[in-house]
Amino acid sequence: MSRIIAAAAIRGAHQIAKQAEEMLAKAIAAKGETAAVEFPNTGYYIPIIYAMTGRQVKTLADFRPVLDEIHSLLPPQVEKKLWVPYLGHALDAGMATLFAEEIIEGCKYLIGPSPVNDIWLGAADDVILRERGIQFVDGSAPGFAAIVGAAPDTETAVKIARKLQERLLYVFMCSHDHGTSFSQQLAEAGVEMGWETRLVPFGPEIPAAIYALGFAARAAMSFGGVQPGDFRRNLLYNKARIFAFVLAFGKVTDEWYATAAGAINFGFPTIADSDIPQILPTGVCTYEHVVSNVPHETIVEKAIEVRGLKIKITHVPIPVAFSPAFEGERIRKEDMHVEFGGQRTPAFEWLRSRPIDQVEDGKVEVAGPEVDTVKEGGKLPFGLIVEVAGRKMQPDFEPVLERQIHTYLNHAQGLFHMGQRDINWVRISKEAYAKGFRLEHIGKILHAMLHEHFSSILDKVQVKIYTDEKTVKELHGQARKVYEERDARLAGMTDESVDVFYSCTLCQSFAPNHLCIITPQRSGLCGAYSWLDGRAAYEINPAGPNRPIPKGNIVDDRIGQWEKVNQFIYEKSNAAIERMSAYSMIVDPMTSCGCFECISAVLPSTNGIMIAPREFPGETPCGMKFSTLAGTVGGGRQVPGFVGHSKHYIVSPKFISADGGFARIVWMPKVLKDELKGALVKRADELGLGGEAFLAKIADETVATTEEQVAEFVAKAGHPALQMAPMF
Ligand code: SF4
């Protein structure tokens, strides 16, 4: 606890207590001690006093024991030389301040100046409490910002108020600074204030802050079932349920400090624009208690972060319909305005976490040509970087969140998304384009949906979209390194070393019977989900598409079948698939959706297999291009002799291990050979196949484009597959 803050808060509390005493004496002199005192139309008496002590203040005389309570709470002034750094003293001073401020405001209702005058509204009655308080319970209002003082100018005040409104927060205003107040600044700018607009001017002096805190204390009694006098539960209810904070604009006086200390009791931190000492360690508040010197441009975001407020964006601000109903929508070439990726242009998508101060929540940046610069049916490069920040965010969660891009973009009518990482493919329909859909809307979708579904781990989301080829290629290099690092995290784990595998049913929107079984040695076939990602996804959302599957008894460990895994597959494939082998493409192979990075197919006359990656556009030796193969084998079918899989799986010891494994590879296009060269050589060495020498025995499109040519090539090269047992 800062000595300066504690000393100021305690000083301020003594001053306000003195004012309360004087005000009460004046009121009793003017009206007599039996004069009724109340905040109009409320059954909660003088609410903070009632909520915290259970005292029903009905007359001015009833304030006398409250004054005694205030004095018993007030700690001694802080000695200059001797100081015990004890937060409790400041908190007691804060609570005493709130009681004293209620006495002051209560007396004002009797002897003036009336709290309701000019733009000021004074206490909210119980009708307002019921109407508005329920919003704090049902989530339509996450909380409130209690603004104290005045912004440096009218324009800044309006900007801050608008930002708070956009986040559905109530703005409760009191006090003044440099001859004006935040409310007066809004009034000057013609901003409509009142409970309807959520901009509520309570009063021009600091004691009016008790109307905001009293509202919170009443909400706990009214909606939280907290009994009057149960101060502990009331304060904890507010800390957990009412996401409120104090924004202090201008010179922080001792009285402000004292009132802020009162708010800290509720778990409401103070965020100030001025240079005051900070209280950073957590304790009573969820995170920091006082954060100072915050620039006006970022003060709202900072307050939201410090309070741990989770923003839900109820409406996705895009010009087309948005619903899971559009998930399976395809956009044919003739209906398309523009496309990105899909091996037609360089493209990638990458979600990464950043330090919290480097992410501006809601910011969407588009760098490069917009979609209106291309002719109908055109194409553009596409680099999508989503940056997230959150106190509970972990790097392990990045791939999980990244994979949601696919789902969220497909919810927009007229937007099609396929694939992931750097095999993504996006189309915008002519209709969506005509309705005004532009690249920035992709960012808006991701911002809204990531907040909607992952608010428990992230606080901020910003999106950057690049469409000029040079930048996309440069950034793709960085993204690729990260993809590789993610894949490498699993090194050393084996399928035998774990008791559970993870499912993924994310692709059921396109392939309703498909599910991936993700094991440490076999990633999801899109390449975006490893076993660790499945585990992280389950940790984030236990009801989501990734569930743990205990393996149960072994059915056949050679082909990779387990009792409970088969049961799970049967259930989740809508009873379409009874069994699946993790290690065989011949016996009950895993189903293929449409997202796989590669597809393997048996080439019978070579006694081996070919592997075609998504990015290879040419004919393959099995007589089909990748797209035809995907159409034939994909969609959730189980087709012996064919299997979709990730690139990473190719170098796994479990790669079709029941069918002869890695040594069966007789053909793959050059692009894949080049990309995986290091890993392929290493794997070949591990198997004693001779590293680079084995790679040279694998045909590619430069030497063979038909099965016959592959057979000739491997025969000449002395490929080991020729010596292996037949695949069938
Ligand atoms: S391919 Fe498999 S792992 Fe990847 S998203 Fe689809 S179901 Fe999940």
Residues whose N, C-alpha, C, O or C-beta is under 5 A from the ligand:
A	BS01	SF4	C504 T505 L506 C507 C516 G524 L525 C526 Y529 C595
